[in-house]
Amino acid sequence: MHFVTGGAFNGKSKWVKEYYQLNNTHYEWISAYQRKAVPEKSERPGSGSVIVLEGIEMWVKDWVEIFEVHEIREKWQDLLRQWVEWEKQHPLCKVIIIGNDLSKGIVPIDAKQRKWRDVTGWIYQDTVSASQRVDLVWYGINQQIG
């Protein structure tokens, strides 16, 4: 698993496409920005594939309206376990997770916005723990941090 984070509109998606040469690879791009649902285990592509999950902070934002913090983290940790297991079962496959950094700037006054920001930070920590590689992308330039 590979986690890529950085600022909004800082070139994360472009960097992933170039780094993984996705024009030459079978891949599936699932974007929360396009209101696509989080893929469940039964929805994984076959062997030799790359699956990119973009905008995970938007899924978290939706979940904040429905679930408690511990439920969101449990749900995300379960998904991470499924994706790690899928990669183990399909050694030629890769899960790439892209999320915007929400931690920079002013802490929101609104409780729901603060909850979204906080839970997203915890989700990112869980994602980093499950990932073999972590990159930070700012202004189109990556820095491998894990």
N, C-alpha and C positions, 0 to 999 in steps of 0.2 A: 504494500500500500504506500502511496505517495501523497503527502499533504502539501498543498501550495496555498500560501496566504500572502496578504499584502493589501495595500490600499485599493479602494474602488477605482476602476478605470486606470489601473497602473500596469496593465499588460499581462496579467496572470494567464488568461486564456490563450493569448497569442504565444506566450512563452511555452505553455504546455503543448500546444500544437506543433511548435517548432522543435522542442526538445524530444518529443516522442515521434516526430515525423508522421503525424496522424494522416497526412495525405496518402501515405504509402501503407497504412495499417488499417485493418478492420477495427472500427471503434464505434461506441455508442456514447453520445453526449446527452446527458440528462441535466437540464437546467431548471433550477427552482425559479429563476427569473422568468421563465416561460410557463410557469405554473405547473410544471411536470411533478408528479408525485415521487416520493422517495421509493426507489425500487426495492421490492421484497426479494427474498431468496429465489423464489420461483421465476423471477423475471430476469435473471442473469443471462448474458449472452454465452455462447459456446466457447470452447477451447480456442486459444490463440487470439483472444479479443482484449481490447482495452475498453474499460468503462470509465467515463469521466462524470463525476457528480459535481456540478457547479452551483454555487450560491447557497451553500448549506445553511447559512445564517437566515435565509428566508424560510426554510422549513422550520427552523427553531422559532422564528417569529410567529408562524402559524400555531405551533405547538404551545407557545406561551399563553395563547388565548384559551386553551383547552385543558392543559395538564399542569400539575404541580412540578416544581423544579426537579425533585427526585425522580418523578415519572419520566420526564424528558431525558434526564441523564441515563436512566435504565433503558429506555427505548433506544437511545443513540448507541449505548454500549452494546446492546444486543445486535444492532445493525452492524457495528464494527466487527463483532465476533463472526457474524455471517459472512462479511466481505473477506475477512482474513481466511476463513475456512474455504471460501470459494477460490481464493488465490492458491491455497495449498493443494486443492483438488485439481486445479488447472494451472500447472507451473508456467505456461506461456501467457497467462492472463495477468492483467494489472488493473487495480482500482486506483484512480487518481481523484482526490477530493480537493476542491477549490473553495475557499471561503474568504470573504472580505474581513479585514481587520476592523473591528468595531471599538477597539480599546483606546484608540487615540482620540483626543479631544475632550470635550466637556462631558462630565457625568450627567445623564438626563435627570431632570427633576421628576418627571412622570414615572410612577412606580412600574408600570408595564414596560416602558422603554428601558428602565434600569434593569428589570428582570430579564428582558431579552438580551441586553448587553452582557449581564453577568453569566447567564446560562450559556450564551454563545462562547464566552471565554472558557468555561468549564468543558464544554463540548470540544473545543479546539484542543484543550489539554489532553482529553481522552483520545482524540484523533492522533495527536503527536505520539502518544504512548503506543498506539497500535501501528504506527507507520514505520516503514524501514527508512524512508527518506522524507525530509521536510525542507521546503524551500520558501524563502521570503522574497517576494518580487515587488520592487519599487521602481517605477518609471521604466519598466521593461527589462530591468536588470535583476537577475536572480542572485541570491546568496544562500547557499546550502547551510542550514543551521542544525540539521540533524540527519 
